[in-house]
Amino acid sequence: MSDEVRVNGNLHSWGSITVKIAEEAYYGFTAIKYGDSRERVKAYGMGRHHAPRGRSRGKYTVEPVTLTGPKGSVQQLRKALADQGDGVSYGDVEFQIVVQYIEPDDTPITVDIEDCVWIKNTSSEEEGADPLSEDIELDCMKIRRNGLVLFDESEGSP
């Protein structure tokens, strides 16, 4: 099955995105970046052909998730996570992120970013008309796109 032939209509865009972090919707973030990969290595042997004989099953990794948002939104998230822990520390609290892309004329996409912890704060202020913002990095264990995964889940999820 290929993608649909489309004339006009709305494709997914920034206005299509909703983000829930630890089951709460957040609207102030201005950027989200995430990715995963499966590094697979070719295996070689002897022979004149010197072509690969096979490949490894691979190693699955998730890149750090980066969120950018105004200082107020970032602080609200910090506080919400700290409240789930000891009331002060937000760095040990594990949480889930759900990113949804919804347009009436297009296929809904739900991305579940699982088992996340906060690992980095970055802030840089400079004079200008833009509101002050922060970047945060999260370490996450796996990503599901509409329930589909890049890693081998044939024997269950890690």
C-alpha positions as CSV (number, residue, x, y, z in Angstrom):
1,M,0.0,0.0,0.0
2,S,1.5,3.4,-1.0
3,D,0.6,6.8,0.2
4,E,-2.6,8.5,-1.0
5,V,-2.9,10.6,-4.1
6,R,-3.8,14.0,-2.7
7,V,-5.1,17.2,-4.3
8,N,-5.3,20.1,-1.8
9,G,-6.2,19.4,1.8
10,N,-4.0,19.9,4.9
11,L,-0.9,18.0,5.5
12,H,0.6,17.7,9.0
13,S,2.2,20.9,10.1
14,W,3.2,22.7,13.3
15,G,-0.5,23.4,14.2
16,S,-1.2,19.6,14.0
17,I,1.0,18.7,16.9
18,T,0.0,18.1,20.5
19,V,2.5,17.0,23.2
20,K,1.7,15.3,26.4
21,I,4.5,14.8,29.0
22,A,3.8,12.7,32.0
23,E,0.1,12.6,30.9
24,E,-0.2,16.4,30.9
25,A,-0.6,18.5,27.8
26,Y,1.9,21.3,27.2
27,Y,1.3,24.0,24.7
28,G,4.3,26.4,25.1
29,F,7.1,24.4,23.6
30,T,8.3,25.8,20.2
31,A,10.4,22.8,19.1
32,I,10.8,19.1,19.7
33,K,13.5,16.9,18.2
34,Y,13.8,13.1,18.5
35,G,15.3,10.2,16.6
36,D,16.3,6.6,16.9
37,S,18.6,4.3,14.9
38,R,19.6,0.7,14.6
39,E,23.2,0.2,13.8
40,R,23.7,-3.0,11.8
41,V,27.2,-4.2,10.9
42,K,28.0,-6.3,7.9
43,A,30.1,-9.5,8.4
44,Y,32.7,-10.6,5.9
45,G,34.6,-13.8,5.3
46,M,37.1,-15.2,2.8
47,G,36.4,-15.5,-0.9
48,R,37.3,-13.7,-4.1
49,H,33.9,-11.9,-4.1
50,H,34.7,-10.1,-0.8
51,A,31.0,-9.4,-0.5
52,P,29.2,-9.4,2.9
53,R,28.0,-12.8,4.2
54,G,25.4,-11.3,6.5
55,R,24.8,-8.6,9.0
56,S,24.4,-8.3,12.8
57,R,20.9,-7.9,14.4
58,G,22.1,-4.5,15.3
59,K,22.1,-2.2,18.3
60,Y,19.1,0.1,18.9
61,T,19.7,3.6,20.3
62,V,17.6,6.6,20.9
63,E,19.1,10.1,20.4
64,P,18.5,12.6,23.2
65,V,15.1,14.2,22.9
66,T,15.4,18.0,22.8
67,L,12.6,20.4,23.7
68,T,12.7,24.1,23.3
69,G,10.3,26.4,25.0
70,P,9.7,29.6,27.0
71,K,11.2,29.7,30.4
72,G,7.8,29.5,32.1
73,S,6.8,26.3,30.2
74,V,10.1,24.7,31.0
75,Q,9.8,25.6,34.7
76,Q,6.2,24.2,34.9
77,L,7.5,20.9,33.5
78,R,10.4,20.9,36.0
79,K,8.0,21.5,38.9
80,A,5.5,18.8,37.7
81,L,8.2,16.2,37.5
82,A,9.7,17.2,40.9
83,D,6.3,16.9,42.4
84,Q,6.2,13.3,41.1
85,G,9.4,12.6,43.0
86,D,10.6,14.0,46.3
87,G,9.2,17.5,45.5
88,V,12.7,18.9,44.7
89,S,14.6,16.7,42.3
90,Y,13.3,16.3,38.8
91,G,16.3,14.4,37.3
92,D,15.4,10.9,38.6
93,V,11.7,10.9,37.6
94,E,10.9,8.6,34.7
95,F,8.1,9.7,32.4
96,Q,6.5,9.2,29.0
97,I,6.0,11.6,26.1
98,V,3.2,11.3,23.6
99,V,3.4,13.4,20.4
100,Q,0.4,13.4,18.2
101,Y,0.1,14.7,14.6
102,I,-3.6,15.1,13.7
103,E,-5.2,16.6,10.6
104,P,-8.8,15.7,9.5
105,D,-7.6,14.9,5.9
106,D,-4.5,12.9,6.9
107,T,-3.5,9.7,8.7
108,P,-3.1,10.4,12.5
109,I,0.4,9.7,13.8
110,T,1.1,9.0,17.4
111,V,4.7,8.8,18.6
112,D,5.3,7.3,22.1
113,I,8.7,8.2,23.5
114,E,9.1,5.9,26.4
115,D,11.0,5.8,29.7
116,C,12.4,9.3,29.6
117,V,14.6,11.1,32.2
118,W,15.8,14.7,32.2
119,I,19.5,15.0,31.5
120,K,20.4,18.5,30.5
121,N,19.4,22.2,30.8
122,T,20.7,24.8,28.3
123,S,19.9,28.5,28.5
124,S,21.3,31.4,26.6
125,E,19.9,34.9,26.9
126,E,20.5,37.8,24.7
127,E,19.0,41.2,24.1
128,G,16.2,41.3,21.6
129,A,12.4,41.2,21.0
130,D,12.1,37.4,21.3
131,P,10.9,35.8,24.6
132,L,13.5,34.0,26.6
133,S,13.6,30.3,26.1
134,E,15.5,27.2,27.3
135,D,16.5,23.9,25.7
136,I,16.2,20.7,27.6
137,E,17.5,17.3,26.8
138,L,15.9,14.0,27.8
139,D,17.3,10.5,27.7
140,C,14.7,8.0,26.5
141,M,14.8,4.3,26.0
142,K,12.5,3.6,23.0
143,I,10.3,5.2,20.4
144,R,7.0,3.8,19.0
145,R,5.4,5.3,15.9
146,N,1.8,4.3,15.7
147,G,2.8,1.2,17.7
148,L,5.6,0.3,15.3
149,V,9.2,0.0,16.4
150,L,12.6,0.0,14.7
151,F,14.1,-2.7,17.1
152,D,13.3,-6.4,17.0
153,E,10.3,-6.9,19.3
154,S,9.6,-10.5,18.3
155,E,10.4,-11.8,21.8
156,G,8.8,-8.9,23.6
157,S,9.7,-5.4,24.4
158,P,12.9,-4.7,26.4
